[in-house]
Amino acid sequence: MSTRLGTTEGSNARELLHFVTQQTRFALLTNIVQHPEQLPSMYELEQLNPSVSDATVYKHVQKLIDVGVVREVSLPEDERQQGYPWKFYALTDDGRQFLDEHNVLAAEETLQQLYETISDKPEKMIRYENAPRPALE
């Protein structure tokens, strides 16, 4: 995939839209959007996609980063706590704009409400959800 955000006109936009709506990548984007902070850790993304291997989740997150839709956000070293995640994943501003323009985020509020209804989360995931997170700028 050679298309990156910022160069998304015509066929490039269609190619990028097809790329981000691939089943696993679309699920990961949905997970980011529906997360209470819109900033899940890799562990949370893995838990939300139990039918996909951890390596596949990681690979697809990296692909989304490579095209500029997702970015990695790290907690400052002095705010990191042992036993908690410190790397998180968020939509980039350009990624959010692109997804908005193509109505991919039209159900954002509904997705967030659905996330709140997940009742069988492992204790570790609940702990990770409540971990300190960096402020999004």
C-alpha positions in Angstrom: 0.0 0.0 0.0 1.7 3.1 -1.2 -1.1 5.6 -0.4 -0.6 7.8 2.6 -3.0 10.4 4.1 -2.4 13.8 2.6 -2.2 12.3 -0.9 -5.8 11.0 -0.9 -7.4 12.2 -4.1 -9.5 10.2 -6.5 -8.4 6.6 -6.9 -5.9 7.1 -4.0 -8.8 7.9 -1.7 -10.7 4.8 -2.9 -7.6 2.7 -2.4 -7.1 4.0 1.1 -10.8 3.6 2.0 -10.6 0.0 0.8 -7.4 -0.5 2.8 -8.9 0.8 6.1 -12.1 -1.1 5.7 -10.4 -4.5 5.4 -12.1 -6.5 8.2 -9.3 -6.6 10.8 -8.1 -3.0 10.2 -11.7 -1.8 10.3 -12.3 -3.7 13.6 -9.2 -2.1 15.1 -10.3 1.4 14.0 -13.7 0.7 15.6 -12.0 -0.4 18.8 -10.0 2.8 18.9 -13.1 4.9 18.3 -15.3 3.1 20.8 -12.6 3.1 23.6 -13.6 5.4 26.5 -10.5 7.5 25.9 -10.1 6.7 22.2 -6.7 5.5 23.3 -6.5 1.7 23.8 -3.3 -0.2 24.6 -2.2 -3.1 22.4 -3.4 -5.5 25.0 -6.9 -4.0 24.9 -6.9 -4.2 21.1 -5.8 -7.9 21.3 -8.6 -8.7 23.9 -11.2 -7.0 21.8 -10.2 -9.2 18.8 -10.0 -12.7 20.2 -10.4 -14.5 16.9 -7.2 -12.7 15.6 -3.7 -13.6 16.7 -1.8 -11.0 18.8 0.8 -10.9 16.0 -1.9 -10.1 13.4 -3.4 -7.3 15.6 0.1 -5.8 15.9 0.8 -6.1 12.2 -2.5 -4.4 11.2 -2.0 -1.6 13.8 1.4 -1.0 12.3 -0.1 -0.8 8.8 -2.6 1.7 10.0 0.3 3.8 11.5 2.3 3.5 8.2 -0.6 5.0 6.1 -1.1 7.8 8.7 -4.5 6.9 10.0 -3.4 5.8 13.5 -0.5 7.0 15.7 1.2 5.6 18.7 1.0 7.8 21.8 3.4 7.1 24.7 3.0 8.1 28.3 5.9 10.2 29.5 8.5 8.1 31.3 8.0 9.9 34.6 4.2 9.0 34.5 4.7 5.3 33.7 3.7 2.8 36.3 4.9 -0.8 36.6 2.4 -3.3 35.5 0.4 -0.8 33.3 0.7 -0.1 29.6 2.5 3.0 28.4 1.9 2.8 24.7 -1.5 3.6 23.3 -3.1 4.0 19.9 -5.2 6.9 18.6 -6.5 8.2 15.3 -4.4 10.9 13.8 -6.1 14.2 13.0 -5.8 13.4 9.3 -7.1 9.9 9.9 -10.1 11.1 11.7 -10.8 13.7 9.0 -10.5 11.1 6.3 -12.8 8.6 8.1 -15.3 11.4 8.8 -15.3 12.5 5.1 -16.1 8.9 4.1 -18.8 8.4 6.8 -16.7 5.6 8.4 -17.2 7.1 11.9 -20.9 7.8 11.5 -21.7 5.3 14.3 -19.1 6.6 16.8 -21.5 7.3 19.6 -23.3 3.9 19.2 -19.9 2.2 19.2 -19.0 3.9 22.4 -22.3 2.8 24.0 -21.7 -0.8 22.8 -18.2 -0.8 24.4 -19.7 0.2 27.7 -22.0 -2.9 27.6 -19.1 -5.4 27.4 -19.5 -7.2 30.7 -17.1 -10.2 30.5 -13.8 -8.2 30.4 -10.8 -9.9 32.0 -9.6 -8.1 35.2 -6.4 -7.2 33.5 -8.3 -5.4 30.7 -10.3 -3.4 33.2 -7.1 -2.5 35.0 -5.6 -1.4 31.7 -8.7 0.6 30.8 -8.1 2.6 34.0 -4.4 3.0 33.4 -3.0 6.5 33.2 -3.0 7.8 29.6 -1.2 10.7 27.9 -3.3 13.7 26.9 -4.2 13.8 23.2 -3.1 17.0 21.6 
